[in-house]
Amino acid sequence: MFPASKTTKLHKGYLLIADISGYTVYLNKSELDHAQQTLTALLELLVENIKPPLHISRLQGDAVCS
């Protein structure tokens, strides 16, 4: 661990990275429209259910970073 300098503020908190494991394999074995609908539904559930103290930082591919 690095020592904090006088100008560095330390913050404690949570980090959540919800990644849909195996999505690429699933996508390759499924119909594209069906796979996209499934991914959209899963990501919407994640986004709708992330509550404080967490907040969404970004969506990246098949992952939600909070």
ROPALO-553364 format. One line per field, with one value per residue: y, z, x of N, C-alpha, C in turn; residue number from 1. Coordinates in nm, 3 decimals. Each point is the difference from the previous one (the first is absolute). Example, Ala and Ser with C-alpha at 12.3 -4.5 7.8 and 13.67 -1.06 7.14 Angstrom:
// ROPALO-553364
n.yy (-0.569  0.105)
n.zz (0.780  -0.072)
n.xx (1.319  -0.035)
ca.yy (0.119  0.119)
ca.zz (0.000  0.006)
ca.xx (-0.089  0.082)
c.yy (0.120  0.109)
c.zz (0.000  0.073)
c.xx (0.090  -0.077)
num (1  2)
// end
This chain:
// ROPALO-553364
n.yy (-0.116  0.101  0.069  0.057  0.082  0.119  -0.015  -0.121  -0.016  -0.072  -0.085  -0.033  -0.113  -0.013  -0.113  0.019  -0.112  0.023  -0.113  -0.007  -0.091  -0.030  0.132  0.012  -0.101  0.055  0.116  -0.069  -0.048  0.129  0.019  0.084  0.000  -0.132  -0.014  0.090  -0.060  -0.114  0.044  0.056  -0.109  -0.072  0.079  -0.001  -0.130  -0.012  0.076  -0.063  -0.099  0.081  -0.009  0.119  -0.004  -0.099  0.036  0.013  -0.054  -0.121  -0.009  -0.120  -0.007  -0.115  0.110  -0.002  0.117  -0.033)
n.zz (0.000  -0.076  0.059  0.071  -0.103  0.026  -0.132  0.039  -0.051  0.108  -0.082  0.086  -0.061  -0.091  -0.059  -0.096  -0.051  -0.058  -0.024  -0.120  0.086  -0.098  0.002  -0.027  0.083  0.094  -0.029  -0.001  0.106  0.005  -0.021  -0.085  -0.057  0.018  -0.041  -0.093  -0.020  0.009  -0.072  -0.082  0.011  -0.012  -0.095  -0.051  0.029  -0.048  -0.104  -0.013  0.029  -0.063  0.129  0.057  0.035  -0.076  -0.103  -0.114  -0.018  -0.053  -0.121  0.001  -0.126  0.056  0.043  0.127  -0.003  0.128)
n.xx (0.084  -0.041  0.096  -0.097  -0.004  0.050  0.009  0.032  -0.122  -0.012  -0.060  -0.093  -0.023  -0.091  0.033  -0.087  0.045  -0.115  0.061  -0.053  0.046  0.081  -0.017  0.129  0.023  -0.080  0.058  0.112  -0.067  -0.034  -0.130  0.052  -0.120  -0.006  0.125  -0.026  -0.117  0.065  0.100  -0.087  -0.074  0.111  0.046  -0.124  -0.003  0.123  -0.026  -0.117  0.082  0.081  0.014  -0.023  0.125  -0.040  0.072  -0.065  0.117  -0.017  -0.048  0.054  -0.041  0.032  0.061  -0.041  0.060  0.008)
ca.yy (0.116  0.122  0.098  0.114  0.129  0.101  0.045  -0.115  -0.033  -0.140  -0.022  -0.139  -0.019  -0.128  -0.011  -0.111  -0.020  -0.111  -0.041  -0.117  -0.099  -0.093  0.062  -0.016  -0.138  -0.005  0.075  -0.079  -0.118  0.042  0.095  0.131  0.079  -0.056  0.026  0.143  0.023  -0.056  0.089  0.124  -0.027  -0.019  0.128  0.086  -0.044  0.047  0.146  0.035  -0.048  0.057  0.100  0.062  0.099  -0.020  0.070  -0.052  0.078  -0.014  -0.127  -0.031  -0.130  -0.077  0.020  0.122  0.038  0.085)
ca.zz (0.000  -0.010  0.102  -0.052  0.009  0.067  -0.088  -0.037  0.087  -0.008  0.005  0.014  -0.067  -0.064  -0.143  -0.056  -0.144  -0.037  -0.136  -0.041  -0.040  -0.105  -0.094  -0.138  -0.040  -0.014  -0.119  -0.118  -0.011  0.000  -0.101  0.041  0.057  0.130  0.091  0.031  0.091  0.130  0.058  0.037  0.119  0.114  0.033  0.058  0.138  0.079  0.011  0.083  0.138  0.069  0.093  0.087  -0.028  -0.133  -0.115  -0.123  -0.053  -0.146  -0.063  -0.093  -0.062  0.075  0.143  0.069  0.100  0.101)
ca.xx (-0.084  0.077  -0.035  -0.075  0.070  -0.082  -0.108  -0.081  -0.113  -0.039  -0.143  -0.043  -0.128  -0.028  0.021  -0.077  0.010  -0.090  0.038  -0.076  0.100  -0.039  -0.093  0.048  -0.031  -0.146  -0.035  0.039  -0.084  -0.140  -0.041  0.047  -0.110  -0.035  0.111  0.000  -0.113  0.037  0.101  -0.068  -0.081  0.090  0.062  -0.104  -0.020  0.113  -0.006  -0.116  0.013  0.116  -0.052  0.102  0.103  0.059  -0.056  0.059  0.111  -0.007  -0.034  0.108  -0.028  -0.100  0.028  -0.044  0.100  -0.063)
c.yy (0.123  0.098  0.119  0.126  0.100  0.046  -0.114  -0.023  -0.147  -0.010  -0.148  -0.013  -0.138  0.010  -0.123  -0.001  -0.123  -0.031  -0.128  -0.101  -0.093  0.061  -0.021  -0.140  -0.014  0.069  -0.080  -0.122  0.033  0.086  0.140  0.083  -0.048  0.030  0.147  0.035  -0.050  0.090  0.131  -0.018  -0.014  0.132  0.096  -0.038  0.048  0.151  0.042  -0.033  0.045  0.120  0.060  -0.095  -0.017  0.091  -0.050  0.097  -0.004  -0.138  -0.024  -0.139  -0.071  0.014  0.133  0.027  0.100  0.020)
c.zz (0.000  0.111  -0.064  0.013  0.068  -0.085  -0.042  0.101  -0.021  0.014  0.017  -0.067  -0.060  -0.148  -0.047  -0.150  -0.032  -0.147  -0.034  -0.059  -0.106  -0.104  -0.145  -0.052  -0.024  -0.129  -0.126  -0.021  -0.012  -0.122  0.051  0.065  0.140  0.103  0.042  0.097  0.140  0.071  0.047  0.128  0.125  0.043  0.061  0.145  0.091  0.025  0.093  0.147  0.071  0.080  0.081  0.112  -0.137  -0.101  -0.124  -0.049  -0.153  -0.039  -0.104  -0.055  0.075  0.150  0.049  0.108  0.095  0.116)
c.xx (0.089  -0.040  -0.072  0.084  -0.094  -0.117  -0.092  -0.111  -0.033  -0.150  -0.026  -0.135  -0.010  0.030  -0.077  0.022  -0.082  0.026  -0.075  0.098  -0.056  -0.092  0.043  -0.030  -0.150  -0.044  0.031  -0.089  -0.149  -0.032  0.032  -0.111  -0.036  0.109  0.003  -0.113  0.033  0.102  -0.064  -0.080  0.088  0.064  -0.102  -0.028  0.112  -0.009  -0.113  0.021  0.127  -0.050  0.115  0.038  0.066  -0.066  0.074  0.107  -0.001  -0.051  0.109  -0.023  -0.111  0.021  -0.058  0.103  -0.065  0.096)
num (1  2  3  4  5  6  7  8  9  10  11  12  13  14  15  16  17  18  19  20  21  22  23  24  25  26  27  28  29  30  31  32  33  34  35  36  37  38  39  40  41  42  43  44  45  46  47  48  49  50  51  52  53  54  55  56  57  58  59  60  61  62  63  64  65  66)
// end
